[in-house]
Amino acid sequence: MAAANLTPVNRAQIAHLVRESLRRHAQTNGTTSKSQGPNPLVVNISARHCHLSQKSVEILFGKGHQLTPKKWLYQEGQYAAEESVTLIGPRSRVISNLRILGPCRDFDQVELASTDAISLGFKIPVRNSGNIAGTPGCMLMGPAGFLEMNEGVIRAAPHVHMAPEDAAYYGVENKTFMKLRVGGELGMTFDRIFVRVDPSFKLEVHIDTDEGNACGFAPDVPCELIK
């Protein structure tokens, strides 16, 4: 009998396949509700990351440098970039490999969980993305240079992205608040989930790593949005 013509798979490829399987499972099973509405609800944990302007990307990585997509995120057109930076905090403590999310924006912003901020020596406010006036700054280091941010370090407020048909279904408007009920062994409710409505959005809730750990979130934990 002829030997089967098999292509060897290395460890990196296996890890990639496992991650993709878990991601798809989380996106389809990460949340449930009594009524699914026009679109399925997805809940994702948003780990620490930063958003940068094109000007800042060039300061950190060199003139003309463009971000390279590494992994596409759930929201259309959003991605985790291949590039990362080192964040230097006020106690000269650092976070290495802070991931950049693309595409570029017109402002610089770093999003940390509370435990990240404490370890770095930050006292950061809970803010919605883009609301960075009066927030702490930091230093970012890339392979081509340093970027001094005078402001922009925040703990992102938990929020939900939704399309207009989702907003109509739940009876909410842009820039209002909803509740997220999380089931599972801990069973808790987030009372202030900020609503963002845009035709380009998919229905997705973002919580940070501290919030995910506190509520015991996992792909098989049922979740429900409540007005």
MARLO-763879 format. One record per residue (C-alpha): residue number from 1; residue in three letters; x, y, z. Coordinates in Angstrom, 3 decimals, decimal comma, always signed. Example, Ala and Ser with C-alpha at 12.3 -4.5 7.8 and 13.67 -1.06 7.14 Angstrom:
<recs>
rec i:1&aa:ala&X:+12,300&Y:-4,500&Z:+7,800 .
rec i:2&aa:ser&X:+13,670&Y:-1,060&Z:+7,140 .
</recs>
This chain:
<recs>
rec i:1&aa:met&X:+0,000&Y:+0,000&Z:+0,000 .
rec i:2&aa:ala&X:+1,384&Y:+3,410&Z:-0,957 .
rec i:3&aa:ala&X:+2,193&Y:+5,757&Z:+1,879 .
rec i:4&aa:ala&X:-0,187&Y:+8,674&Z:+2,319 .
rec i:5&aa:asn&X:+1,127&Y:+11,999&Z:+1,062 .
rec i:6&aa:leu&X:+0,910&Y:+14,022&Z:+4,288 .
rec i:7&aa:thr&X:+2,226&Y:+17,554&Z:+4,800 .
rec i:8&aa:pro&X:+3,930&Y:+17,927&Z:+8,201 .
rec i:9&aa:val&X:+2,434&Y:+20,541&Z:+10,515 .
rec i:10&aa:asn&X:+4,757&Y:+22,391&Z:+12,891 .
rec i:11&aa:arg&X:+3,970&Y:+23,538&Z:+16,418 .
rec i:12&aa:ala&X:+3,330&Y:+27,159&Z:+15,372 .
rec i:13&aa:gln&X:+0,746&Y:+26,050&Z:+12,808 .
rec i:14&aa:ile&X:-0,988&Y:+23,849&Z:+15,397 .
rec i:15&aa:ala&X:-1,097&Y:+26,748&Z:+17,887 .
rec i:16&aa:his&X:-2,549&Y:+29,014&Z:+15,182 .
rec i:17&aa:leu&X:-5,273&Y:+26,474&Z:+14,349 .
rec i:18&aa:val&X:-6,172&Y:+26,090&Z:+18,032 .
rec i:19&aa:arg&X:-6,384&Y:+29,871&Z:+18,538 .
rec i:20&aa:glu&X:-8,584&Y:+30,306&Z:+15,482 .
rec i:21&aa:ser&X:-10,882&Y:+27,507&Z:+16,650 .
rec i:22&aa:leu&X:-11,223&Y:+29,114&Z:+20,087 .
rec i:23&aa:arg&X:-11,846&Y:+32,532&Z:+18,510 .
rec i:24&aa:arg&X:-14,644&Y:+31,193&Z:+16,313 .
rec i:25&aa:his&X:-16,120&Y:+29,374&Z:+19,291 .
rec i:26&aa:ala&X:-16,063&Y:+32,562&Z:+21,373 .
rec i:27&aa:gln&X:-17,676&Y:+34,594&Z:+18,627 .
rec i:28&aa:thr&X:-20,556&Y:+32,146&Z:+18,175 .
rec i:29&aa:asn&X:-20,934&Y:+30,888&Z:+21,744 .
rec i:30&aa:gly&X:-19,452&Y:+33,647&Z:+23,875 .
rec i:31&aa:thr&X:-22,846&Y:+35,052&Z:+24,748 .
rec i:32&aa:thr&X:-26,486&Y:+34,133&Z:+24,577 .
rec i:33&aa:ser&X:-29,696&Y:+36,000&Z:+25,296 .
rec i:34&aa:lys&X:-33,350&Y:+35,175&Z:+25,712 .
rec i:35&aa:ser&X:-33,941&Y:+36,713&Z:+22,282 .
rec i:36&aa:gln&X:-31,096&Y:+36,989&Z:+19,817 .
rec i:37&aa:gly&X:-32,608&Y:+39,956&Z:+17,999 .
rec i:38&aa:pro&X:-31,463&Y:+40,816&Z:+14,476 .
rec i:39&aa:asn&X:-27,822&Y:+39,872&Z:+15,177 .
rec i:40&aa:pro&X:-25,994&Y:+37,501&Z:+17,565 .
rec i:41&aa:leu&X:-24,340&Y:+39,096&Z:+20,587 .
rec i:42&aa:val&X:-20,593&Y:+38,654&Z:+20,990 .
rec i:43&aa:val&X:-18,705&Y:+39,524&Z:+24,178 .
rec i:44&aa:asn&X:-14,929&Y:+39,882&Z:+23,931 .
rec i:45&aa:ile&X:-12,202&Y:+40,742&Z:+26,415 .
rec i:46&aa:ser&X:-10,069&Y:+43,640&Z:+25,230 .
rec i:47&aa:ala&X:-6,512&Y:+43,260&Z:+26,502 .
rec i:48&aa:arg&X:-4,181&Y:+46,240&Z:+26,956 .
rec i:49&aa:his&X:-3,275&Y:+47,945&Z:+23,689 .
rec i:50&aa:cys&X:-2,713&Y:+51,316&Z:+22,044 .
rec i:51&aa:his&X:-4,046&Y:+53,339&Z:+19,118 .
rec i:52&aa:leu&X:-1,662&Y:+55,625&Z:+17,247 .
rec i:53&aa:ser&X:-1,750&Y:+58,332&Z:+14,604 .
rec i:54&aa:gln&X:+0,247&Y:+57,825&Z:+11,411 .
rec i:55&aa:lys&X:+2,623&Y:+60,566&Z:+12,552 .
rec i:56&aa:ser&X:+3,317&Y:+58,687&Z:+15,788 .
rec i:57&aa:val&X:+3,796&Y:+55,396&Z:+13,928 .
rec i:58&aa:glu&X:+6,506&Y:+57,060&Z:+11,839 .
rec i:59&aa:ile&X:+8,204&Y:+58,482&Z:+14,947 .
rec i:60&aa:leu&X:+8,340&Y:+55,018&Z:+16,495 .
rec i:61&aa:phe&X:+9,020&Y:+52,874&Z:+13,407 .
rec i:62&aa:gly&X:+10,538&Y:+55,197&Z:+10,811 .
rec i:63&aa:lys&X:+9,398&Y:+57,614&Z:+8,131 .
rec i:64&aa:gly&X:+6,757&Y:+56,179&Z:+5,796 .
rec i:65&aa:his&X:+6,160&Y:+53,074&Z:+7,921 .
rec i:66&aa:gln&X:+2,704&Y:+51,524&Z:+7,613 .
rec i:67&aa:leu&X:+1,109&Y:+49,193&Z:+10,177 .
rec i:68&aa:thr&X:+0,937&Y:+45,557&Z:+9,102 .
rec i:69&aa:pro&X:-2,203&Y:+43,572&Z:+10,033 .
rec i:70&aa:lys&X:-1,413&Y:+40,496&Z:+12,157 .
rec i:71&aa:lys&X:-4,910&Y:+39,420&Z:+13,197 .
rec i:72&aa:trp&X:-8,265&Y:+40,763&Z:+12,033 .
rec i:73&aa:leu&X:-10,656&Y:+41,636&Z:+14,851 .
rec i:74&aa:tyr&X:-14,416&Y:+41,151&Z:+15,043 .
rec i:75&aa:gln&X:-15,285&Y:+44,706&Z:+14,001 .
rec i:76&aa:glu&X:-14,972&Y:+45,196&Z:+10,250 .
rec i:77&aa:gly&X:-11,624&Y:+46,663&Z:+9,182 .
rec i:78&aa:gln&X:-10,071&Y:+46,575&Z:+12,674 .
rec i:79&aa:tyr&X:-6,927&Y:+44,573&Z:+13,334 .
rec i:80&aa:ala&X:-4,123&Y:+43,836&Z:+15,776 .
rec i:81&aa:ala&X:-0,913&Y:+44,936&Z:+14,089 .
rec i:82&aa:glu&X:+2,352&Y:+43,046&Z:+13,800 .
rec i:83&aa:glu&X:+3,992&Y:+46,061&Z:+15,419 .
rec i:84&aa:ser&X:+4,216&Y:+46,555&Z:+19,164 .
rec i:85&aa:val&X:+5,861&Y:+49,119&Z:+21,435 .
rec i:86&aa:thr&X:+7,312&Y:+49,344&Z:+24,927 .
rec i:87&aa:leu&X:+5,412&Y:+51,503&Z:+27,405 .
rec i:88&aa:ile&X:+7,453&Y:+53,269&Z:+30,084 .
rec i:89&aa:gly&X:+5,505&Y:+54,256&Z:+33,196 .
rec i:90&aa:pro&X:+6,143&Y:+56,961&Z:+35,813 .
rec i:91&aa:arg&X:+8,095&Y:+54,559&Z:+38,044 .
rec i:92&aa:ser&X:+10,325&Y:+53,634&Z:+35,091 .
rec i:93&aa:arg&X:+8,551&Y:+50,286&Z:+35,023 .
rec i:94&aa:val&X:+7,708&Y:+48,998&Z:+31,584 .
rec i:95&aa:ile&X:+5,258&Y:+46,884&Z:+29,622 .
rec i:96&aa:ser&X:+6,951&Y:+45,252&Z:+26,666 .
rec i:97&aa:asn&X:+5,171&Y:+44,235&Z:+23,466 .
rec i:98&aa:leu&X:+2,185&Y:+46,523&Z:+23,906 .
rec i:99&aa:arg&X:+0,107&Y:+45,702&Z:+20,847 .
rec i:100&aa:ile&X:-0,952&Y:+48,424&Z:+18,406 .
rec i:101&aa:leu&X:-4,464&Y:+48,208&Z:+16,992 .
rec i:102&aa:gly&X:-5,092&Y:+49,530&Z:+13,494 .
rec i:103&aa:pro&X:-5,921&Y:+51,276&Z:+11,359 .
rec i:104&aa:cys&X:-4,336&Y:+54,536&Z:+12,488 .
rec i:105&aa:arg&X:-6,483&Y:+57,153&Z:+14,197 .
rec i:106&aa:asp&X:-6,092&Y:+60,898&Z:+14,479 .
rec i:107&aa:phe&X:-5,042&Y:+60,687&Z:+18,144 .
rec i:108&aa:asp&X:-2,828&Y:+58,546&Z:+20,392 .
rec i:109&aa:gln&X:-4,404&Y:+56,481&Z:+23,163 .
rec i:110&aa:val&X:-3,232&Y:+53,709&Z:+25,496 .
rec i:111&aa:glu&X:-5,838&Y:+51,420&Z:+27,087 .
rec i:112&aa:leu&X:-4,833&Y:+49,545&Z:+30,246 .
rec i:113&aa:ala&X:-6,605&Y:+47,465&Z:+32,855 .
rec i:114&aa:ser&X:-6,495&Y:+48,751&Z:+36,440 .
rec i:115&aa:thr&X:-3,933&Y:+46,141&Z:+37,527 .
rec i:116&aa:asp&X:-1,656&Y:+47,210&Z:+34,640 .
rec i:117&aa:ala&X:-1,868&Y:+50,827&Z:+35,741 .
rec i:118&aa:ile&X:-1,157&Y:+50,045&Z:+39,394 .
rec i:119&aa:ser&X:+1,945&Y:+48,031&Z:+38,523 .
rec i:120&aa:leu&X:+3,231&Y:+50,910&Z:+36,375 .
rec i:121&aa:gly&X:+2,438&Y:+53,619&Z:+38,921 .
rec i:122&aa:phe&X:-0,456&Y:+55,196&Z:+37,014 .
rec i:123&aa:lys&X:-3,697&Y:+56,491&Z:+38,421 .
rec i:124&aa:ile&X:-5,911&Y:+56,379&Z:+35,344 .
rec i:125&aa:pro&X:-9,555&Y:+57,350&Z:+34,881 .
rec i:126&aa:val&X:-12,311&Y:+55,280&Z:+33,282 .
rec i:127&aa:arg&X:-13,031&Y:+56,995&Z:+29,968 .
rec i:128&aa:asn&X:-14,744&Y:+56,320&Z:+26,675 .
rec i:129&aa:ser&X:-12,378&Y:+56,016&Z:+23,743 .
rec i:130&aa:gly&X:-11,297&Y:+59,412&Z:+22,429 .
rec i:131&aa:asn&X:-12,146&Y:+61,244&Z:+25,659 .
rec i:132&aa:ile&X:-8,557&Y:+61,756&Z:+26,747 .
rec i:133&aa:ala&X:-8,448&Y:+65,392&Z:+27,905 .
rec i:134&aa:gly&X:-6,767&Y:+65,650&Z:+31,297 .
rec i:135&aa:thr&X:-5,624&Y:+62,019&Z:+31,385 .
rec i:136&aa:pro&X:-2,068&Y:+60,907&Z:+32,259 .
rec i:137&aa:gly&X:+0,600&Y:+60,630&Z:+29,612 .
rec i:138&aa:cys&X:+3,433&Y:+58,154&Z:+29,137 .
rec i:139&aa:met&X:+6,472&Y:+57,345&Z:+27,029 .
rec i:140&aa:leu&X:+6,346&Y:+54,815&Z:+24,188 .
rec i:141&aa:met&X:+9,488&Y:+53,308&Z:+22,715 .
rec i:142&aa:gly&X:+9,785&Y:+51,769&Z:+19,254 .
rec i:143&aa:pro&X:+12,684&Y:+50,549&Z:+17,139 .
rec i:144&aa:ala&X:+13,177&Y:+53,984&Z:+15,525 .
rec i:145&aa:gly&X:+12,500&Y:+56,394&Z:+18,375 .
rec i:146&aa:phe&X:+10,547&Y:+57,558&Z:+21,402 .
rec i:147&aa:leu&X:+7,087&Y:+59,093&Z:+21,599 .
rec i:148&aa:glu&X:+6,200&Y:+61,249&Z:+24,575 .
rec i:149&aa:met&X:+2,435&Y:+61,321&Z:+25,113 .
rec i:150&aa:asn&X:+1,274&Y:+64,224&Z:+27,272 .
rec i:151&aa:glu&X:-2,106&Y:+62,556&Z:+27,741 .
rec i:152&aa:gly&X:-4,060&Y:+59,550&Z:+26,527 .
rec i:153&aa:val&X:-3,635&Y:+56,727&Z:+29,056 .
rec i:154&aa:ile&X:-7,069&Y:+55,445&Z:+30,117 .
rec i:155&aa:arg&X:-9,006&Y:+52,501&Z:+31,435 .
rec i:156&aa:ala&X:-11,593&Y:+52,008&Z:+28,703 .
rec i:157&aa:ala&X:-15,188&Y:+52,082&Z:+29,884 .
rec i:158&aa:pro&X:-17,048&Y:+48,837&Z:+29,125 .
rec i:159&aa:his&X:-19,066&Y:+49,408&Z:+25,976 .
rec i:160&aa:val&X:-21,144&Y:+47,804&Z:+23,250 .
rec i:161&aa:his&X:-20,859&Y:+48,336&Z:+19,499 .
rec i:162&aa:met&X:-24,133&Y:+47,953&Z:+17,626 .
rec i:163&aa:ala&X:-25,799&Y:+48,725&Z:+14,309 .
rec i:164&aa:pro&X:-28,978&Y:+50,846&Z:+14,119 .
rec i:165&aa:glu&X:-31,173&Y:+47,726&Z:+13,817 .
rec i:166&aa:asp&X:-29,706&Y:+46,426&Z:+17,088 .
rec i:167&aa:ala&X:-30,337&Y:+49,766&Z:+18,793 .
rec i:168&aa:ala&X:-33,953&Y:+49,671&Z:+17,585 .
rec i:169&aa:tyr&X:-34,378&Y:+46,109&Z:+18,861 .
rec i:170&aa:tyr&X:-33,031&Y:+46,936&Z:+22,330 .
rec i:171&aa:gly&X:-34,728&Y:+50,337&Z:+22,442 .
rec i:172&aa:val&X:-31,551&Y:+52,344&Z:+23,078 .
rec i:173&aa:glu&X:-29,805&Y:+55,301&Z:+21,470 .
rec i:174&aa:asn&X:-26,194&Y:+56,200&Z:+20,762 .
rec i:175&aa:lys&X:-24,210&Y:+57,354&Z:+23,828 .
rec i:176&aa:thr&X:-26,686&Y:+55,941&Z:+26,349 .
rec i:177&aa:phe&X:-26,129&Y:+53,034&Z:+28,740 .
rec i:178&aa:met&X:-27,237&Y:+49,409&Z:+29,004 .
rec i:179&aa:lys&X:-26,623&Y:+46,543&Z:+31,400 .
rec i:180&aa:leu&X:-24,758&Y:+43,332&Z:+30,679 .
rec i:181&aa:arg&X:-25,857&Y:+40,323&Z:+32,695 .
rec i:182&aa:val&X:-23,173&Y:+37,648&Z:+32,883 .
rec i:183&aa:gly&X:-24,133&Y:+34,146&Z:+33,972 .
rec i:184&aa:gly&X:-21,887&Y:+31,324&Z:+35,087 .
rec i:185&aa:glu&X:-20,638&Y:+30,464&Z:+38,558 .
rec i:186&aa:leu&X:-20,082&Y:+34,079&Z:+39,632 .
rec i:187&aa:gly&X:-23,151&Y:+35,617&Z:+38,014 .
rec i:188&aa:met&X:-22,872&Y:+39,402&Z:+37,981 .
rec i:189&aa:thr&X:-24,251&Y:+42,419&Z:+36,111 .
rec i:190&aa:phe&X:-22,400&Y:+45,407&Z:+34,668 .
rec i:191&aa:asp&X:-24,681&Y:+48,435&Z:+35,100 .
rec i:192&aa:arg&X:-22,974&Y:+50,945&Z:+32,799 .
rec i:193&aa:ile&X:-22,266&Y:+49,532&Z:+29,345 .
rec i:194&aa:phe&X:-21,798&Y:+52,543&Z:+27,072 .
rec i:195&aa:val&X:-23,706&Y:+52,276&Z:+23,775 .
rec i:196&aa:arg&X:-22,031&Y:+53,085&Z:+20,454 .
rec i:197&aa:val&X:-24,254&Y:+52,957&Z:+17,373 .
rec i:198&aa:asp&X:-22,966&Y:+52,998&Z:+13,796 .
rec i:199&aa:pro&X:-24,111&Y:+51,265&Z:+10,590 .
rec i:200&aa:ser&X:-20,669&Y:+49,656&Z:+10,250 .
rec i:201&aa:phe&X:-20,718&Y:+48,030&Z:+13,696 .
rec i:202&aa:lys&X:-21,331&Y:+44,399&Z:+14,582 .
rec i:203&aa:leu&X:-23,041&Y:+43,659&Z:+17,908 .
rec i:204&aa:glu&X:-20,138&Y:+43,262&Z:+20,326 .
rec i:205&aa:val&X:-19,459&Y:+44,103&Z:+23,978 .
rec i:206&aa:his&X:-15,908&Y:+44,927&Z:+25,088 .
rec i:207&aa:ile&X:-14,776&Y:+44,452&Z:+28,694 .
rec i:208&aa:asp&X:-11,173&Y:+44,554&Z:+29,898 .
rec i:209&aa:thr&X:-9,107&Y:+41,747&Z:+31,421 .
rec i:210&aa:asp&X:-9,833&Y:+42,761&Z:+35,033 .
rec i:211&aa:glu&X:-13,558&Y:+42,863&Z:+34,347 .
rec i:212&aa:gly&X:-13,429&Y:+39,528&Z:+32,544 .
rec i:213&aa:asn&X:-11,602&Y:+37,905&Z:+35,445 .
rec i:214&aa:ala&X:-13,974&Y:+39,430&Z:+37,999 .
rec i:215&aa:cys&X:-17,078&Y:+37,985&Z:+36,332 .
rec i:216&aa:gly&X:-15,478&Y:+34,644&Z:+35,409 .
rec i:217&aa:phe&X:-16,082&Y:+35,231&Z:+31,720 .
rec i:218&aa:ala&X:-15,389&Y:+32,356&Z:+29,325 .
rec i:219&aa:pro&X:-16,675&Y:+31,419&Z:+25,858 .
rec i:220&aa:asp&X:-19,391&Y:+29,176&Z:+27,318 .
rec i:221&aa:val&X:-20,695&Y:+31,709&Z:+29,868 .
rec i:222&aa:pro&X:-24,130&Y:+33,062&Z:+28,840 .
rec i:223&aa:cys&X:-24,503&Y:+36,832&Z:+28,610 .
rec i:224&aa:glu&X:-27,495&Y:+39,090&Z:+28,033 .
rec i:225&aa:leu&X:-27,852&Y:+42,771&Z:+27,189 .
rec i:226&aa:ile&X:-30,568&Y:+44,571&Z:+29,160 .
rec i:227&aa:lys&X:-31,902&Y:+48,072&Z:+28,596 .
</recs>
